[in-house]
Amino acid sequence: MAVVVVSDLPDSSKIRRLMKWEKIERKIGHDDKIYDFMAQTHAVNYPRTTKGRFLICEGSGISDCSRVLQAYEKNQIEAWKPIVSSSEKGCFSANFGMLAEFQNFQPNGNPPVSCTDKLIQSDVRIGESDGAFFSQPHRLTVEEISQVVDDFRVAAKHAIEAGFDGVEIHGANGYLIDQFMKDQVNDRADEYGGSIENRCRFPLEIVKAVAQEIGPQRVGIRLSPYADYNDCGDSNPDALSLYMAEALNKYNILYCHVIEPRMITQFEEDITESSLLAMRKVFKGTFIVAGGYNRDDGNEVIARGGADLVAFGRLFLANPDLPTRFELNSGLNKYDRNTFYTHDPVVGYTDYPFLDINS
């Protein structure tokens, strides 16, 4: 996996040569009591990486219903600008999604939104241990779905105004888009439920709206067709993945970023015969894979044509100079999972050391 220096927005040929950093989602601006969901000045330390990287920020909200770090109002855009401008060595993409049914506290005491009104049965929340409580979700109406699609469009427009090179649409990990696609969640009887075409209508409407607003060359999407986050699984992930790959080709977006089938949940790996190769062959843009990769198997999947890029999250969090370490085949800092989701702006975030190449 080569690392090159680029300073302008990558086209599909340039992005193939970049190493991607998928940022572990940290609460640098999430907690409403501490940060009011605003990007914070200490996040300027975000790009602690070597030149040539392709950086995707943590999940950011498209509206006040998202309850995560946000970028849809003027003051939020302004808060992002110094963070984005400090990342001049490579490409920096915003990441937009809606946690939706996961969120128990919505504006004005409203319930979380979903494609369904079924309650999540899991007693464990992602990033936490046990004792999770999930609120009864509100089933979005057709009119409300149209509003959410437009929220994505507006958020993407604002991301470009803030200086981001592009936008990744978060359609994985049990987020709202993922819920619509998965038949174990989506029990709708209208044009957004039932057949695979109907279940994928919502994500594709978002892709179309965002691509038309900022240009398809600035758009990517993250998918996890094989994963099952908080009851969000599908009975036929092979069919789902192939349908989405083919449908996405119509919009000529820059890339598709997919979680490996072995990653059933965020931290669990499973032995499976399922593969992303068929999906990779169908999708015509840049294909990024993620999920428990290291240097050797990352090189292997690129060498056999299984992907154009490999995403690293946990390894890059603990090793801000990961490309250099991979190039030298040097040792890696061990990440501390206990600090992945803390509010501290330094511990477990910017305190991992760089490699001392002079020692």
C-alpha positions, -999 to +999 in steps of 0.1 A: +000+000+000+019+031-012+016+064+004+019+095-018+016+132-011-014+150-026-026+185-020-057+187-042-090+168-042-083+133-054-099+119-085-105+082-087-069+075-099-052+095-071-074+082-043-064+046-052-029+055-041-037+070-008-037+053+026-070+059+044-074+067+081-108+059+094-109+078+127-122+060+158-153+080+168-142+100+198-164+123+218-144+155+210-177+173+206-205+149+213-216+155+248-243+182+250-234+190+286-197+196+278-194+206+242-230+213+229-222+190+200-196+216+186-163+208+171-137+219+196-104+237+193-084+208+207-095+188+177-070+207+156-047+179+167-069+156+145-043+153+116-014+139+136-006+118+106+021+117+079+016+132+045-005+115+018-033+102+041-070+102+033-087+112+066-124+107+073-136+125+104-158+109+131-196+106+125-212+141+124-248+151+125-270+164+098-297+179+121-305+184+158-320+149+158-285+133+152-272+139+187-236+137+176-209+162+165-227+185+142-221+206+111-254+220+098-256+254+113-234+285+107-216+284+140-209+247+136-194+253+102-172+280+115-160+257+144-149+231+118-129+254+096-097+256+117-098+219+121-101+212+084-076+239+075-050+222+097-052+191+076-035+205+045-011+175+039-038+152+026-075+148+019-101+153+046-137+141+043-167+148+065-187+118+077-225+123+079-251+100+094-279+096+119-276+073+149-314+074+149-330+046+169-299+044+192-304+078+207-327+080+237-327+118+241-340+138+212-349+176+211-380+185+230-383+150+245-392+135+211-384+098+205-356+087+182-365+081+146-362+049+125-378+031+096-397+012+122-414+016+156-399-017+169-378-015+200-342-027+200-339-058+220-302-057+227-291-049+263-256-037+252-248-004+236-219+000+212-189+013+231-203+004+265-206-028+286-242-036+295-274-022+309-283-003+278-317+012+274-333+021+241-363+043+236-393+034+215-385+048+180-408+069+159-415+054+125-407+081+099-435+092+076-428+095+039-429+133+043-403+131+071-381+109+050-380+136+024-369+160+050-341+138+062-328+134+026-327+172+023-309+174+057-281+153+042-279+175+012-277+207+032-251+192+056-230+181+026-231+217+012-221+231+045-192+206+048-177+219+016-182+254+028-162+244+059-133+233+037-138+195+036-127+179+004-157+156+003-184+138+023-188+102+033-225+091+038-226+068+068-249+039+058-234+013+081-232+002+117-269+002+124-273+039+116-306+052+102-296+044+065-285+009+075-318+003+093-338+011+062-317-014+041-319-043+065-350-066+064-347-076+101-354-040+110-374-025+081-410-037+084-426-009+063-454-016+039-449+015+017-424+024-010-396+023+015-401-012+027-406-048+015-385-055-016-348-049-017-354-021-042-378-003-018-355-008+012-326+007-007-346+037-020-339+059+010-301+056+009-300+060-028-321+091-026-296+105-002-267+096-025-284+113-054-292+145-034-257+148-020-240+140-054-261+166-071-253+192-045-215+189-042-206+167-072-202+129-073-164+131-073-167+144-037-190+117-024-184+083-008-206+059+012-199+035+041-218+002+041-219-029+064-243-053+046-231-083+066-230-067+101-256-069+128-254-039+150-282-036+176-306-060+158-298-045+125-291-075+103-303-088+069-314-122+058-296-120+025-266-097+028-251-111-005-281-098-025-281-065-005-245-058-012-247-066-049-278-045-053-263-015-036-230-018-056-248-019-089-272+009-079-244+032-067-228+030-101-257+051-115-245+081-095-207+078-103-197+085-067-160+084-058-159+054-035-177+028-016-163+019+019-174-015+031-170-034+064-157-069+060-182-097+066-161-111+095-169-080+115-204-090+127-204-062+153-180-034+162-155-055+181-164-090+172-147-110+144-164-141+131-152-169+108-172-167+076-171-178+040-188-146+029-166-122+009-168-087-005-151-097-038-183-100-058-194-065-046-159-052-054-162-065-090-196-049-095-188-014-081-170+008-107-155+034-083-128+031-057-135+002-033-123+006+003-124-023+028-123-021+066-124-045+095-095-058+116-068-053+090-030-052+098-001-045+075+003-079+061-033-088+053-039-052+041-011-057+016-025-091+007-060-079-001-046-051-023-023-075-041-050-100-050-073-072-062-098-074-033-098-037-028-082-004-039-077+009-003-077-005+032-091+015+061-073+015+094-090+029+125-077+015+158-042+010+145-040+046+132-055+060+164-026+044+183+000+051+156-003+086+141+026+078+118+012+044+107+023+048+070+059+053+081+057+023+105+043+002+078+069+013+053+097+004+078+078-026+091+085-014+126+066-021+158+033-006+166+019+011+197-009-010+213-043+008+214-062+010+246-099+001+239-109+015+273-101+051+261-119+049+227-150+067+238-139+090+266-144+128+267-108+135+275-092+155+246-058+140+251-058+106+268-062+079+243-066+105+215-034+125+210-010+110+235+002+080+215+038+086+206+054+089+171+081+065+160+116+076+170+135+068+138+168+081+152+169+056+181 
